Amino acid sequence: MGRELLRVWSRHSASVLFVTHDIEEAVTLSDSVIVFSSRPGRVKLDVNIELERPRDPVALRRSSRFRELTEQVWAALDQFEL
């Protein structure tokens, strides 16, 4: 699905609000990943995803920068109390 979304986006260059629970998918597809706190919902982290386009999802996931970005988002989520 990620490849298809990237293909459609590259054709139309529209702004998209994409909601997902999959951090790797968010980093792969997005220019910005925003993590919200639990109630009341506030922006906890806003990560600018500075990765070149077009993006190959398979190759991207092998890169060290991709791992750094996903770890940054996971670190913000790890701070939530369950």
N, CA, C and O atoms as CSV, one atom per row, in Angstrom:
chain,resi,resn,atom,element,x,y,z
A,1,MET,N,N,0.824,-1.189,0.000
A,1,MET,CA,C,0.000,0.000,0.000
A,1,MET,C,C,0.870,1.255,0.000
A,1,MET,O,O,0.522,2.256,-0.626
A,2,GLY,N,N,1.992,1.199,0.697
A,2,GLY,CA,C,2.868,2.355,0.766
A,2,GLY,C,C,3.361,2.800,-0.595
A,2,GLY,O,O,3.389,3.994,-0.894
A,3,ARG,N,N,3.752,1.836,-1.424
A,3,ARG,CA,C,4.216,2.181,-2.778
A,3,ARG,C,C,3.107,2.859,-3.576
A,3,ARG,O,O,3.353,3.827,-4.296
A,4,GLU,N,N,1.891,2.347,-3.447
A,4,GLU,CA,C,0.765,2.923,-4.181
A,4,GLU,C,C,0.486,4.357,-3.720
A,4,GLU,O,O,0.247,5.239,-4.545
A,5,LEU,N,N,0.516,4.589,-2.409
A,5,LEU,CA,C,0.304,5.949,-1.899
A,5,LEU,C,C,1.397,6.899,-2.385
A,5,LEU,O,O,1.113,8.038,-2.756
A,6,LEU,N,N,2.637,6.434,-2.382
A,6,LEU,CA,C,3.734,7.266,-2.883
A,6,LEU,C,C,3.557,7.575,-4.369
A,6,LEU,O,O,3.840,8.688,-4.809
A,7,ARG,N,N,3.091,6.598,-5.137
A,7,ARG,CA,C,2.868,6.801,-6.567
A,7,ARG,C,C,1.771,7.842,-6.803
A,7,ARG,O,O,1.933,8.751,-7.617
A,8,VAL,N,N,0.663,7.701,-6.090
A,8,VAL,CA,C,-0.450,8.646,-6.238
A,8,VAL,C,C,-0.011,10.042,-5.812
A,8,VAL,O,O,-0.310,11.022,-6.494
A,9,TRP,N,N,0.691,10.137,-4.694
A,9,TRP,CA,C,1.147,11.441,-4.207
A,9,TRP,C,C,2.083,12.104,-5.221
A,9,TRP,O,O,1.989,13.307,-5.462
A,10,SER,N,N,2.985,11.317,-5.815
A,10,SER,CA,C,3.940,11.906,-6.761
A,10,SER,C,C,3.240,12.464,-7.999
A,10,SER,O,O,3.736,13.400,-8.625
A,11,ARG,N,N,2.109,11.902,-8.346
A,11,ARG,CA,C,1.350,12.400,-9.498
A,11,ARG,C,C,0.599,13.688,-9.187
A,11,ARG,O,O,0.517,14.580,-10.032
A,12,HIS,N,N,0.053,13.789,-7.984
A,12,HIS,CA,C,-0.854,14.887,-7.661
A,12,HIS,C,C,-0.265,15.927,-6.708
A,12,HIS,O,O,-0.756,17.055,-6.665
A,13,SER,N,N,0.759,15.584,-5.956
A,13,SER,CA,C,1.421,16.488,-5.007
A,13,SER,C,C,0.448,17.226,-4.092
A,13,SER,O,O,0.654,18.398,-3.776
A,14,ALA,N,N,-0.587,16.552,-3.676
A,14,ALA,CA,C,-1.578,17.154,-2.777
A,14,ALA,C,C,-1.133,16.997,-1.330
A,14,ALA,O,O,-0.351,16.103,-1.006
A,15,SER,N,N,-1.628,17.860,-0.472
A,15,SER,CA,C,-1.397,17.705,0.964
A,15,SER,C,C,-2.305,16.598,1.475
A,15,SER,O,O,-3.468,16.500,1.084
A,16,VAL,N,N,-1.754,15.760,2.358
A,16,VAL,CA,C,-2.498,14.613,2.865
A,16,VAL,C,C,-2.287,14.513,4.366
A,16,VAL,O,O,-1.163,14.648,4.851
A,17,LEU,N,N,-3.356,14.277,5.096
A,17,LEU,CA,C,-3.263,13.950,6.515
A,17,LEU,C,C,-3.466,12.449,6.609
A,17,LEU,O,O,-4.546,11.939,6.309
A,18,PHE,N,N,-2.426,11.748,7.026
A,18,PHE,CA,C,-2.425,10.294,7.053
A,18,PHE,C,C,-2.297,9.854,8.500
A,18,PHE,O,O,-1.338,10.230,9.174
A,19,VAL,N,N,-3.238,9.072,8.986
A,19,VAL,CA,C,-3.220,8.598,10.368
A,19,VAL,C,C,-2.883,7.115,10.360
A,19,VAL,O,O,-3.533,6.324,9.676
A,20,THR,N,N,-1.864,6.746,11.122
A,20,THR,CA,C,-1.460,5.347,11.192
A,20,THR,C,C,-0.866,5.052,12.560
A,20,THR,O,O,-0.405,5.954,13.259
A,21,HIS,N,N,-0.884,3.787,12.929
A,21,HIS,CA,C,-0.218,3.333,14.144
A,21,HIS,C,C,1.104,2.646,13.808
A,21,HIS,O,O,1.804,2.177,14.705
A,22,ASP,N,N,1.443,2.585,12.539
A,22,ASP,CA,C,2.653,1.926,12.065
A,22,ASP,C,C,3.740,2.987,11.874
A,22,ASP,O,O,3.696,3.767,10.922
A,23,ILE,N,N,4.705,3.009,12.780
A,23,ILE,CA,C,5.733,4.046,12.769
A,23,ILE,C,C,6.588,3.979,11.508
A,23,ILE,O,O,6.889,5.015,10.914
A,24,GLU,N,N,6.980,2.789,11.092
A,24,GLU,CA,C,7.790,2.668,9.883
A,24,GLU,C,C,7.037,3.179,8.659
A,24,GLU,O,O,7.617,3.837,7.797
A,25,GLU,N,N,5.758,2.877,8.588
A,25,GLU,CA,C,4.936,3.372,7.487
A,25,GLU,C,C,4.855,4.900,7.521
A,25,GLU,O,O,4.945,5.555,6.482
A,26,ALA,N,N,4.688,5.456,8.705
A,26,ALA,CA,C,4.600,6.912,8.847
A,26,ALA,C,C,5.881,7.585,8.369
A,26,ALA,O,O,5.825,8.574,7.638
A,27,VAL,N,N,7.027,7.061,8.773
A,27,VAL,CA,C,8.306,7.651,8.371
A,27,VAL,C,C,8.532,7.478,6.867
A,27,VAL,O,O,9.057,8.377,6.210
A,28,THR,N,N,8.142,6.337,6.331
A,28,THR,CA,C,8.314,6.075,4.906
A,28,THR,C,C,7.500,7.027,4.043
A,28,THR,O,O,7.988,7.514,3.023
A,29,LEU,N,N,6.265,7.295,4.445
A,29,LEU,CA,C,5.340,8.042,3.599
A,29,LEU,C,C,5.322,9.546,3.851
A,29,LEU,O,O,4.890,10.306,2.984
A,30,SER,N,N,5.777,9.986,5.007
A,30,SER,CA,C,5.499,11.359,5.446
A,30,SER,C,C,6.663,12.321,5.274
A,30,SER,O,O,7.821,11.922,5.149
A,31,ASP,N,N,6.316,13.599,5.274
A,31,ASP,CA,C,7.304,14.669,5.374
A,31,ASP,C,C,7.420,15.138,6.818
A,31,ASP,O,O,8.398,15.786,7.192
A,32,SER,N,N,6.422,14.809,7.623
A,32,SER,CA,C,6.391,15.171,9.036
A,32,SER,C,C,5.602,14.104,9.788
A,32,SER,O,O,4.541,13.674,9.335
A,33,VAL,N,N,6.124,13.678,10.938
A,33,VAL,CA,C,5.412,12.729,11.800
A,33,VAL,C,C,5.125,13.446,13.109
A,33,VAL,O,O,6.031,13.970,13.755
A,34,ILE,N,N,3.863,13.464,13.489
A,34,ILE,CA,C,3.447,14.134,14.717
A,34,ILE,C,C,2.939,13.088,15.695
A,34,ILE,O,O,2.072,12.279,15.364
A,35,VAL,N,N,3.491,13.114,16.904
A,35,VAL,CA,C,3.069,12.212,17.976
A,35,VAL,C,C,2.258,13.033,18.966
A,35,VAL,O,O,2.701,14.081,19.434
A,36,PHE,N,N,1.062,12.541,19.279
A,36,PHE,CA,C,0.195,13.215,20.237
A,36,PHE,C,C,0.272,12.527,21.590
A,36,PHE,O,O,0.505,11.321,21.674
A,37,SER,N,N,0.071,13.311,22.654
A,37,SER,CA,C,-0.011,12.756,24.002
A,37,SER,C,C,-1.389,12.140,24.191
A,37,SER,O,O,-2.290,12.318,23.371
A,38,SER,N,N,-1.526,11.413,25.292
A,38,SER,CA,C,-2.859,10.925,25.633
A,38,SER,C,C,-3.669,12.102,26.160
A,38,SER,O,O,-3.184,13.233,26.162
A,39,ARG,N,N,-4.865,11.858,26.594
A,39,ARG,CA,C,-5.795,12.924,27.004
A,39,ARG,C,C,-5.182,13.869,28.023
A,39,ARG,O,O,-4.563,13.416,28.986
A,40,PRO,N,N,-5.337,15.132,27.839
A,40,PRO,CA,C,-5.859,15.772,26.633
A,40,PRO,C,C,-4.810,15.706,25.529
A,40,PRO,O,O,-3.616,15.862,25.787
A,41,GLY,N,N,-5.252,15.479,24.321
A,41,GLY,CA,C,-4.342,15.322,23.186
A,41,GLY,C,C,-3.580,16.596,22.872
A,41,GLY,O,O,-4.170,17.615,22.513
A,42,ARG,N,N,-2.285,16.528,23.008
A,42,ARG,CA,C,-1.407,17.650,22.687
A,42,ARG,C,C,-0.255,17.112,21.837
A,42,ARG,O,O,0.090,15.933,21.910
A,43,VAL,N,N,0.324,17.988,21.040
A,43,VAL,CA,C,1.473,17.576,20.242
A,43,VAL,C,C,2.640,17.323,21.184
A,43,VAL,O,O,3.084,18.218,21.903
A,44,LYS,N,N,3.123,16.098,21.166
A,44,LYS,CA,C,4.243,15.713,22.015
A,44,LYS,C,C,5.566,15.796,21.245
A,44,LYS,O,O,6.611,16.117,21.810
A,45,LEU,N,N,5.497,15.501,19.957
A,45,LEU,CA,C,6.704,15.496,19.135
A,45,LEU,C,C,6.300,15.761,17.691
A,45,LEU,O,O,5.313,15.214,17.201
A,46,ASP,N,N,7.065,16.596,17.023
A,46,ASP,CA,C,6.862,16.857,15.598
A,46,ASP,C,C,8.215,16.642,14.924
A,46,ASP,O,O,9.134,17.445,15.087
A,47,VAL,N,N,8.326,15.558,14.170
A,47,VAL,CA,C,9.591,15.200,13.535
A,47,VAL,C,C,9.522,15.536,12.050
A,47,VAL,O,O,8.644,15.054,11.335
A,48,ASN,N,N,10.448,16.360,11.599
A,48,ASN,CA,C,10.553,16.665,10.178
A,48,ASN,C,C,11.303,15.515,9.512
A,48,ASN,O,O,12.455,15.246,9.852
A,49,ILE,N,N,10.662,14.842,8.575
A,49,ILE,CA,C,11.262,13.688,7.905
A,49,ILE,C,C,12.000,14.184,6.664
A,49,ILE,O,O,11.416,14.322,5.589
A,50,GLU,N,N,13.281,14.444,6.832
A,50,GLU,CA,C,14.101,14.974,5.740
A,50,GLU,C,C,14.761,13.816,5.001
A,50,GLU,O,O,15.946,13.533,5.180
A,51,LEU,N,N,13.972,13.162,4.175
A,51,LEU,CA,C,14.459,12.073,3.338
A,51,LEU,C,C,14.116,12.423,1.890
A,51,LEU,O,O,13.043,12.954,1.605
A,52,GLU,N,N,15.034,12.121,0.994
A,52,GLU,CA,C,14.840,12.475,-0.413
A,52,GLU,C,C,13.645,11.754,-1.015
A,52,GLU,O,O,13.307,10.634,-0.631
A,53,ARG,N,N,13.021,12.424,-1.959
A,53,ARG,CA,C,11.968,11.817,-2.772
A,53,ARG,C,C,12.478,11.758,-4.202
A,53,ARG,O,O,13.251,12.625,-4.610
A,54,PRO,N,N,12.073,10.773,-4.961
A,54,PRO,CA,C,11.133,9.708,-4.613
A,54,PRO,C,C,11.773,8.721,-3.650
A,54,PRO,O,O,12.994,8.571,-3.607
A,55,ARG,N,N,10.929,8.056,-2.883
A,55,ARG,CA,C,11.391,7.103,-1.874
A,55,ARG,C,C,11.058,5.676,-2.285
A,55,ARG,O,O,9.938,5.366,-2.689
A,56,ASP,N,N,12.057,4.828,-2.171
A,56,ASP,CA,C,11.848,3.395,-2.368
A,56,ASP,C,C,11.674,2.803,-0.978
A,56,ASP,O,O,12.640,2.743,-0.219
A,57,PRO,N,N,10.465,2.362,-0.621
A,57,PRO,CA,C,10.214,1.882,0.743
A,57,PRO,C,C,11.151,0.769,1.198
A,57,PRO,O,O,11.538,0.730,2.366
A,58,VAL,N,N,11.519,-0.131,0.299
A,58,VAL,CA,C,12.392,-1.248,0.685
A,58,VAL,C,C,13.804,-0.743,0.967
A,58,VAL,O,O,14.379,-1.061,2.008
A,59,ALA,N,N,14.362,0.034,0.055
A,59,ALA,CA,C,15.716,0.566,0.243
A,59,ALA,C,C,15.773,1.519,1.426
A,59,ALA,O,O,16.740,1.510,2.189
A,60,LEU,N,N,14.748,2.335,1.581
A,60,LEU,CA,C,14.713,3.314,2.665
A,60,LEU,C,C,14.812,2.644,4.024
A,60,LEU,O,O,15.523,3.128,4.904
A,61,ARG,N,N,14.112,1.545,4.201
A,61,ARG,CA,C,14.081,0.870,5.503
A,61,ARG,C,C,15.416,0.250,5.882
A,61,ARG,O,O,15.601,-0.170,7.025
A,62,ARG,N,N,16.340,0.188,4.946
A,62,ARG,CA,C,17.686,-0.318,5.234
A,62,ARG,C,C,18.642,0.793,5.666
A,62,ARG,O,O,19.754,0.511,6.114
A,63,SER,N,N,18.221,2.045,5.537
A,63,SER,CA,C,19.133,3.163,5.793
A,63,SER,C,C,19.245,3.490,7.280
A,63,SER,O,O,18.305,3.289,8.049
A,64,SER,N,N,20.407,3.993,7.663
A,64,SER,CA,C,20.625,4.361,9.064
A,64,SER,C,C,19.769,5.562,9.456
A,64,SER,O,O,19.306,5.641,10.593
A,65,ARG,N,N,19.552,6.497,8.533
A,65,ARG,CA,C,18.718,7.676,8.838
A,65,ARG,C,C,17.279,7.258,9.118
A,65,ARG,O,O,16.636,7.812,10.010
A,66,PHE,N,N,16.772,6.291,8.371
A,66,PHE,CA,C,15.425,5.771,8.603
A,66,PHE,C,C,15.329,5.189,10.018
A,66,PHE,O,O,14.361,5.446,10.734
A,67,ARG,N,N,16.325,4.414,10.410
A,67,ARG,CA,C,16.336,3.826,11.764
A,67,ARG,C,C,16.390,4.914,12.829
A,67,ARG,O,O,15.702,4.811,13.845
A,68,GLU,N,N,17.187,5.945,12.618
A,68,GLU,CA,C,17.263,7.059,13.576
A,68,GLU,C,C,15.900,7.725,13.756
A,68,GLU,O,O,15.484,8.008,14.879
A,69,LEU,N,N,15.215,7.973,12.650
A,69,LEU,CA,C,13.909,8.637,12.714
A,69,LEU,C,C,12.862,7.766,13.405
A,69,LEU,O,O,12.092,8.260,14.228
A,70,THR,N,N,12.828,6.484,13.079
A,70,THR,CA,C,11.843,5.611,13.731
A,70,THR,C,C,12.150,5.476,15.220
A,70,THR,O,O,11.230,5.424,16.037
A,71,GLU,N,N,13.421,5.419,15.581
A,71,GLU,CA,C,13.787,5.337,16.998
A,71,GLU,C,C,13.407,6.612,17.744
A,71,GLU,O,O,13.021,6.552,18.912
A,72,GLN,N,N,13.512,7.754,17.091
A,72,GLN,CA,C,13.113,9.023,17.709
A,72,GLN,C,C,11.614,9.012,18.024
A,72,GLN,O,O,11.203,9.450,19.098
A,73,VAL,N,N,10.809,8.521,17.105
A,73,VAL,CA,C,9.363,8.440,17.337
A,73,VAL,C,C,9.060,7.423,18.429
A,73,VAL,O,O,8.247,7.693,19.313
A,74,TRP,N,N,9.703,6.252,18.382
A,74,TRP,CA,C,9.493,5.245,19.435
A,74,TRP,C,C,9.852,5.798,20.812
A,74,TRP,O,O,9.150,5.529,21.787
A,75,ALA,N,N,10.937,6.569,20.901
A,75,ALA,CA,C,11.348,7.135,22.192
A,75,ALA,C,C,10.260,8.036,22.761
A,75,ALA,O,O,10.009,8.016,23.966
A,76,ALA,N,N,9.618,8.818,21.916
A,76,ALA,CA,C,8.519,9.683,22.381
A,76,ALA,C,C,7.351,8.841,22.872
A,76,ALA,O,O,6.720,9.181,23.873
A,77,LEU,N,N,7.058,7.751,22.181
A,77,LEU,CA,C,5.952,6.879,22.592
A,77,LEU,C,C,6.271,6.115,23.868
A,77,LEU,O,O,5.378,5.841,24.669
A,78,ASP,N,N,7.539,5.769,24.062
A,78,ASP,CA,C,7.944,5.035,25.265
A,78,ASP,C,C,7.734,5.844,26.535
A,78,ASP,O,O,7.677,5.276,27.626
A,79,GLN,N,N,7.618,7.161,26.409
A,79,GLN,CA,C,7.432,8.017,27.583
A,79,GLN,C,C,5.993,8.029,28.078
A,79,GLN,O,O,5.716,8.565,29.150
A,80,PHE,N,N,5.064,7.440,27.305
A,80,PHE,CA,C,3.661,7.398,27.732
A,80,PHE,C,C,3.496,6.432,28.889
A,80,PHE,O,O,4.109,5.365,28.918
A,81,GLU,N,N,2.669,6.817,29.832
A,81,GLU,CA,C,2.322,5.911,30.925
A,81,GLU,C,C,1.130,5.082,30.503
A,81,GLU,O,O,0.170,5.605,29.937
A,82,LEU,N,N,1.189,3.792,30.778
A,82,LEU,CA,C,0.063,2.911,30.444
A,82,LEU,C,C,-0.885,2.793,31.606
A,82,LEU,O,O,-1.893,2.092,31.511
